Amino acid sequence: MRRNAVLFVLISLCSGFGSTAMAIAAGLWILELTGSAGLAALAGLGTYLPVLVAPWLGALVDRLPRRPLLITVDLVISAAILSLLAAPSALWIYPVLLVRGLSYVLLDAGETALLPAALAPESLGDVNGWRSSAQEGAKLLAPLAGAALYAWRGPHAVVLLCAALPLATAAMYALVRLRPAPAPAPAVAPAPAAGLAPDAGLAPGAGGADTIADEERAVTLGWASVRAGLTTLWREPMRTPVLVAAVAITVSGLTNAAVLLHLVDDLHRPATQLGLLSSSQGAGSIAGGLLVGRLLARLPAARVAALGAALFATACIAWSLPWWPAMIAGSVLAGLGLPWTLIAGVTAIQTGTPAHLLGRVAATGTMVMFGPITLGIPLGSALSTLGSRPPLLLGATLVLIASGRSVSGSRGRPAGSA
């Protein structure tokens, strides 16, 4: 299983680097082509809008063999990015970014569903943490690398790099070894799916979560299928950590404008020092990802989510203080806490969901955790007209309430349970 863990961490590293570098380059390219900062900012919609249809994309993940789906999606991403080499105008960049956003939702759900078939249950927390640290580490380097490559060789060089990385991750998915599924009793063994190759992209005899029975593969993409994902997600032990993560991630969007306002208007520091805060948060995220697996081995996921939320609430309070070092400390605490809430939610889904529902539940969890941030960001901008401290203190209060409810809800569960 160590080989699989290394492969998944490398996949996260390549994916995080490529997505961040592409986002930076796309914004710069649109700005260069149009001269409009507003149009350049719209490039981010391609990342967030697909989250709103995540449950339906998750149903698609449950309908298809997962590893072949992941490989195919990576190939589609690579082809879509390569098409930018012939982009006649900035208008072509937006649909490519939308395809990329849709693909990442599919990849996230498919990979979340595939991991339990590739790793022992007790190692999921550790590997999820390592993957988060790899992504955050890539995000520290990718903006500089993407901007530098863009300035040196132009947008086409960034396009070629970002198109090559999905090909590398597709190859790594093919190298993952999946655990055999338990053999069903002969009297109830399902017949092979018509037209499906015996291995369906697996190693001989492998199965696990990538092998889906006929009745499971026949899920529709309508509301009934999505409802099954929602119903499962609403059960414990998934519901509490996922909701805590949703509150924390929403508040992270709610406080974006307030952090910048406090930095510039209250502390009279240049806006460029926001980069120092981002780097501090990234460093905290790397450390948080490395530590969270040990916490999940000892505590229920709800308790880990509560700890992460409490750290993030402390970060919001630190950001509101009239002291520059407190803002740096707050960014480090935010970097520690936010990944704990997210990884606790993801790990709870992986360990508490039946294999044939993992795609739908994982994608629905993504929508629940990340969808509300699309409202949190503009609401935070509106609240910042009252000053920097009201949004920060409101955010701290909301997260502390979620943390407290999570702790009370997790009492009585055995330590180490998801």
C-alpha positions in Angstrom: 0.0 0.0 0.0 3.0 2.3 0.4 3.4 2.4 -3.4 -0.2 3.5 -3.7 0.2 6.2 -1.1 3.2 7.6 -2.9 1.3 7.6 -6.2 -1.7 9.5 -4.8 0.6 12.1 -3.1 2.4 12.6 -6.5 -1.0 12.9 -8.2 -2.0 15.6 -5.8 1.3 17.4 -6.2 1.0 17.4 -10.0 -2.7 18.3 -9.9 -2.2 21.2 -7.4 0.7 22.6 -9.3 -1.0 22.4 -12.7 -4.4 23.9 -11.6 -2.8 26.8 -9.7 -0.3 27.6 -12.5 -3.1 27.4 -15.1 -5.4 29.7 -13.0 -2.6 32.3 -12.8 -1.7 32.1 -16.5 -5.4 32.3 -17.6 -6.0 35.4 -15.6 -2.8 37.0 -17.0 -3.6 36.0 -20.5 -7.2 37.3 -20.4 -5.9 40.6 -19.0 -3.3 40.8 -21.8 -5.9 40.1 -24.5 -8.7 42.3 -23.1 -7.0 44.9 -20.9 -9.8 44.3 -18.4 -9.1 43.2 -14.8 -12.8 42.5 -14.3 -12.8 40.0 -17.2 -9.6 38.5 -15.9 -11.2 38.0 -12.5 -14.1 36.1 -14.1 -11.7 33.3 -14.9 -12.3 31.9 -11.4 -15.9 31.2 -12.2 -14.8 28.1 -14.1 -13.5 26.6 -10.9 -16.5 27.4 -8.6 -19.6 27.0 -10.9 -19.2 23.2 -11.5 -19.4 22.6 -7.7 -23.1 23.4 -8.0 -23.7 20.4 -10.2 -21.4 18.1 -8.2 -24.1 15.6 -7.0 -25.0 14.8 -10.6 -21.3 14.4 -11.6 -20.9 12.2 -8.6 -23.8 10.0 -9.9 -21.8 9.7 -13.1 -18.8 8.5 -11.1 -20.9 5.8 -9.5 -22.2 4.7 -12.9 -18.8 4.1 -14.5 -15.6 2.1 -13.6 -13.7 4.6 -11.5 -10.1 4.2 -12.6 -10.9 4.3 -16.4 -13.0 7.4 -15.7 -10.2 9.2 -13.9 -7.7 8.4 -16.7 -10.2 9.5 -19.4 -11.0 12.7 -17.6 -7.2 13.5 -17.4 -6.9 12.9 -21.1 -9.8 15.2 -21.8 -8.3 18.0 -19.6 -5.0 17.7 -21.4 -6.7 18.0 -24.8 -8.9 20.9 -23.7 -5.8 22.8 -22.4 -3.9 22.1 -25.6 -6.7 23.6 -27.6 -5.7 27.0 -26.1 -2.7 27.0 -28.4 -5.2 27.9 -31.2 -7.3 30.2 -29.1 -8.5 33.0 -31.4 -9.6 35.2 -28.5 -10.1 35.4 -24.7 -13.7 34.1 -25.3 -12.2 30.6 -25.9 -10.4 30.6 -22.6 -13.6 30.6 -20.5 -15.2 27.4 -21.9 -11.8 25.6 -21.5 -11.7 26.7 -17.9 -15.2 25.5 -17.4 -14.3 22.1 -18.8 -11.4 22.0 -16.5 -13.6 22.9 -13.5 -16.1 20.2 -14.4 -13.2 17.7 -14.8 -11.8 18.5 -11.4 -15.1 17.8 -9.7 -15.2 14.4 -11.4 -11.6 13.8 -10.5 -12.2 14.7 -6.8 -15.2 12.5 -6.5 -13.6 9.6 -8.5 -10.4 9.8 -6.5 -12.2 10.0 -3.2 -14.2 6.9 -4.2 -11.1 5.0 -5.5 -8.9 5.6 -2.4 -10.6 3.1 -0.1 -10.0 0.4 -2.8 -6.3 1.2 -2.9 -5.5 1.8 0.8 -6.2 0.3 4.1 -8.9 2.1 6.1 -6.6 3.0 8.9 -4.2 4.8 6.5 -6.8 7.0 4.8 -6.4 9.9 7.3 -2.7 9.9 6.9 -2.8 9.8 3.1 -5.5 12.4 2.8 -3.3 14.7 5.0 -0.2 14.0 2.9 -2.2 14.8 -0.3 -3.4 18.1 1.2 0.2 19.0 2.2 1.3 18.2 -1.3 -1.3 20.4 -2.9 -0.6 23.2 -0.5 3.1 22.9 -1.2 2.5 23.0 -4.9 0.3 26.1 -4.4 3.2 27.9 -2.8 5.5 27.3 -5.8 3.0 27.3 -8.7 2.0 31.0 -8.7 5.6 32.1 -8.9 6.6 29.4 -11.4 3.5 30.0 -13.6 4.0 33.8 -13.6 7.7 33.5 -14.2 7.2 31.0 -17.1 4.5 33.2 -18.6 6.8 36.3 -18.4 9.8 34.3 -19.9 8.2 32.3 -22.7 4.6 33.5 -22.9 1.3 31.8 -22.4 1.9 28.9 -24.8 4.7 27.6 -22.6 2.4 27.5 -19.6 -0.3 25.7 -21.7 2.2 23.0 -22.7 3.3 22.4 -19.1 -0.3 22.3 -17.7 -1.3 20.0 -20.5 1.5 17.6 -19.8 0.7 17.2 -16.0 -2.7 15.5 -16.5 -1.0 13.0 -18.8 1.4 12.2 -16.0 -1.4 11.8 -13.4 -3.3 9.5 -15.9 -0.2 7.3 -16.1 0.0 7.2 -12.3 -3.7 6.3 -11.9 -2.9 3.3 -14.2 -0.1 2.2 -11.9 -2.2 2.2 -8.7 -2.8 -1.4 -7.4 -6.3 -2.0 -6.1 -7.2 -4.4 -3.4 -9.4 -7.4 -4.4 -13.0 -7.1 -3.4 -14.4 -9.8 -1.1 -15.7 -12.7 -3.2 -19.6 -12.8 -3.1 -21.5 -16.0 -2.3 -22.1 -18.0 -5.5 -25.9 -17.9 -5.0 -26.0 -14.1 -5.2 -23.0 -13.4 -7.4 -23.9 -10.8 -10.1 -23.4 -11.6 -13.7 -20.6 -9.7 -15.5 -21.7 -6.5 -17.1 -22.3 -6.9 -20.8 -19.5 -5.5 -23.0 -17.3 -4.9 -19.9 -13.8 -6.3 -20.1 -13.0 -8.7 -17.3 -10.5 -6.4 -15.6 -12.3 -3.1 -16.4 -9.0 -1.3 -16.1 -7.9 -3.2 -13.0 -5.1 -5.6 -12.3 -6.1 -9.2 -12.7 -8.4 -10.2 -9.8 -8.5 -6.7 -8.4 -11.8 -5.1 -7.5 -12.5 -3.0 -4.5 -14.4 0.2 -5.0 -13.6 0.1 -8.7 -15.8 -2.9 -9.3 -19.5 -2.0 -9.4 -22.3 -4.5 -9.7 -24.8 -4.3 -12.5 -27.6 -2.9 -10.3 -25.2 -0.4 -8.8 -23.8 0.7 -12.2 -27.4 1.2 -13.5 -27.9 4.3 -11.3 -29.6 7.2 -13.2 -28.4 10.7 -13.3 -31.7 12.1 -12.1 -32.9 13.4 -8.8 -33.5 9.9 -7.3 -29.8 9.1 -7.6 -28.7 12.5 -6.2 -31.1 12.0 -3.3 -29.4 8.8 -2.4 -26.1 10.7 -2.0 -27.8 13.4 0.0 -29.5 10.9 2.3 -26.3 9.0 3.0 -24.3 12.2 3.6 -26.9 13.4 6.1 -26.2 10.4 8.3 -23.6 10.3 11.0 -20.6 10.1 11.1 -20.5 12.1 7.9 -22.9 14.9 8.6 -21.2 16.7 11.5 -17.7 17.0 10.1 -19.0 17.9 6.6 -21.2 20.7 8.0 -18.3 22.0 10.2 -16.1 22.1 7.2 -18.8 23.9 5.2 -19.1 26.6 7.9 -15.3 27.1 8.2 -14.8 27.3 4.4 -17.7 29.7 4.0 -16.3 31.9 6.7 -12.9 31.8 5.0 -14.6 33.5 2.0 -16.6 35.8 4.3 -13.3 37.2 5.8 -11.3 37.6 2.6 -12.1 41.3 2.1 -11.8 42.0 5.8 -8.3 40.7 6.0 -7.2 42.9 3.1 -9.0 45.9 4.6 -7.5 45.4 8.0 -4.0 45.1 6.4 -4.3 48.2 4.3 -6.6 50.6 6.2 -6.0 49.7 9.8 -2.4 48.6 9.8 -1.4 50.9 6.9 0.6 48.2 5.3 1.1 47.7 1.5 -1.4 45.4 -0.2 1.5 43.3 -1.5 2.1 42.0 2.0 -1.0 39.9 1.5 1.4 37.6 -0.2 3.3 37.1 3.1 0.0 36.2 4.7 -0.8 33.7 2.0 2.6 32.1 2.3 2.2 31.9 6.1 -1.2 30.2 5.6 0.3 27.8 3.0 3.1 26.9 5.5 0.5 26.2 8.1 -1.5 24.1 5.7 1.5 21.9 4.9 2.0 21.3 8.6 -1.7 20.7 9.2 -1.9 18.1 6.5 1.1 16.2 8.0 -0.5 16.2 11.5 -4.1 15.5 10.7 -3.7 11.8 10.0 -2.4 11.2 13.6 -5.4 13.1 15.0 -7.9 11.0 12.9 -6.3 7.8 14.2 -7.0 8.9 17.8 -10.2 11.0 17.6 -13.6 10.9 15.8 -13.7 12.9 12.6 -16.2 15.3 14.2 -13.8 16.0 17.0 -10.9 16.7 14.6 -13.2 19.0 12.6 -14.1 20.8 15.8 -10.4 21.3 16.7 -9.7 22.7 13.2 -12.7 25.0 13.4 -11.5 26.3 16.8 -8.1 27.0 15.4 -9.6 28.9 12.5 -11.8 30.9 14.8 -8.7 31.9 16.8 -7.2 32.9 13.5 -10.1 35.2 12.7 -9.7 36.9 16.1 -5.9 37.2 15.6 -6.5 38.9 12.2 -8.7 41.5 13.9 -5.9 42.6 16.3 -4.1 45.9 15.6 -0.7 44.1 15.4 1.1 42.9 12.3 2.7 39.8 13.9 -0.8 38.7 15.0 -2.0 38.7 11.4 0.9 36.4 10.5 0.2 34.1 13.4 -3.5 34.1 12.4 -2.6 33.1 8.9 -0.5 30.1 10.2 -3.4 29.1 12.5 -5.9 29.3 9.6 -3.5 27.2 7.5 -3.5 24.6 10.3 -7.2 24.6 11.0 -8.9 24.7 7.7 -7.3 21.5 6.3 -8.3 19.7 9.5 -12.0 20.5 8.9 -11.8 19.5 5.2 -9.8 16.3 5.7 -12.0 15.2 8.6 -15.1 15.6 6.4 -13.5 13.8 3.4 -12.2 10.9 5.6 -15.5 10.5 7.3 -17.2 10.1 3.9 -14.6 7.6 2.7 -14.9 5.4 5.8 -18.6 5.7 6.4 -20.1 5.3 2.8 -20.9 2.1 1.0 -18.6 1.7 -2.0 -21.3 1.9 -4.7 -22.4 5.3 -3.3 -19.0 6.9 -2.8 -19.0 8.9 -6.0 -22.3 10.6 -5.3 -21.7 11.1 -1.6 -18.2 12.5 -2.2 -19.4 14.9 -4.9 -22.4 16.0 -2.8 -20.0 16.6 0.1 -17.9 18.8 -2.2 -21.0 20.8 -3.0 -22.0 21.2 0.6 -18.5 22.1 1.8 -17.5 24.5 -1.1 -20.8 25.7 -2.6 -21.6 28.2 0.1 -18.3 30.1 -0.4 -19.8 31.5 -3.5 -22.2 33.4 -1.2 -19.7 34.0 1.5 -17.3 36.0 -0.7 -19.8 38.7 -1.8 -21.4 38.8 1.6 -18.0 39.4 3.2 -17.3 42.2 0.7 -20.6 43.9 1.6 -20.0 43.5 5.4 -16.5 45.1 5.0 -18.2 48.4 4.4 -18.8 48.3 8.2 -15.1 48.0 8.8 -12.7 45.0 9.0 -13.5 43.8 12.5 -17.3 43.1 12.3 -16.8 40.4 9.5 -13.8 38.9 11.3 -15.5 38.7 14.7 -18.8 37.5 13.1 -16.8 34.8 11.3 -15.1 33.7 14.6 -18.4 33.5 16.3 -20.0 31.3 13.6 -17.1 28.9 13.5 -16.9 28.6 17.3 -20.6 27.8 17.3 -20.1 25.1 14.7 -17.1 23.8 16.6 -19.0 23.6 19.9 -22.0 21.7 18.3 -19.5 19.3 16.7 -17.9 18.5 20.0 -21.3 18.0 21.7 -22.4 15.8 18.8 -19.3 13.6 18.9 -19.6 12.7 22.6 -20.1 9.1 23.2 -18.5 7.9 20.0 -15.4 5.8 20.4 -12.0 7.4 19.8 -10.6 6.7 16.4 -14.0 6.2 14.8 -14.8 8.1 11.6 
